[in-house]
Amino acid sequence: MGNRIDTTFAHLKESGLPAFIPYICAGDPSLSQTTKILLALHDAGSDIIELGIPFSDPLADGPVIQSASQRALEAGATTQQVLELIQSFRTVSSIPIVIFTYLNPVYTYGYEDFHHDAAQAGADGILVLDLPPQEAKANRELAESAELKHIRLIAPTTPPHRIAEITDTGDGFIYYVSREGVTGERSSLSGNIEKQVATIKQYTELPVAVGFGISTPEQAASVAQAADAVVVGSAIVKTVAQNLENPDLASKVRAFVKPLVEAVKSV
């Protein structure tokens, strides 16, 4: 069987539809709730899920996701438990999962072991926010495994020669960060998303996903007109934070995500 990420994008391309990719932090507010939220995201029509591994120093993330990571760690979530959660989730869903993480949890676990165990658990890809491709090449112990798709990040400030280098080592899809700074909701989108996506596509045939700052159906629909996928993270994590004690937490997440999915699919 081919990688689920490739298969998903191939099917969507045939249908002329962009993908919707939500992000949540594993273990927030608990691992058992995370499983329910994953099912809710699947039921809402998500195409691929980004699952964050909680980390104590998430420098690229804004306060919403930082707080989620802290809650997960305080609840006792570990990297091993996140992999076990994915393995359990695989018994009920085949939706592609991309692990969203920093290098430290992976390195602490054991770089090669993590890739193998994550793939065996049922993960399909990995995005390591603070590991530039050239660093992975320069360190033999960070040699990348073919068992997981390595998703690359491109920022608004990335020059053309770097775009060429990054896309050349990318796999699965390219994640274009539509704004400088940390993750978080924004009242307005960057005005040059369409131009930037077109520039990236000059260097790769990989699908281009756009994220950072997208929080409303209107914004999601706007981005979907230019991108192959729309990523929403902080707005979903904020919905989790607002319903921590709610026994219907997963239903609240589904209700929030459903209109976003519908907006993306309506373009």
Secondary structure, DSSP 8 states (H G I E B T S, - for coil): ---HHHHHHHHHHHHT--EEEEEEETTSS-HHHHHHHHHHHHHTT-SSEEEE---S--TTS-HHHHHHHHHHHHTT--HHHHHHHHHHHTTT----EEEEE-HHHHHHH-HHHHHHHHHHHT--EEEETT--HHHHHH-GGG---TTSEE-EEE-TT--HHHHHHHHHH--S-EEEE-SSSS----SS--TTHHHHHHHHHTT--S-EEEESS--SHHHHHHHHTT-SEEEE-HHHHHHHHTTTT-TTHHHHHHHHHHHHHHHHHT-
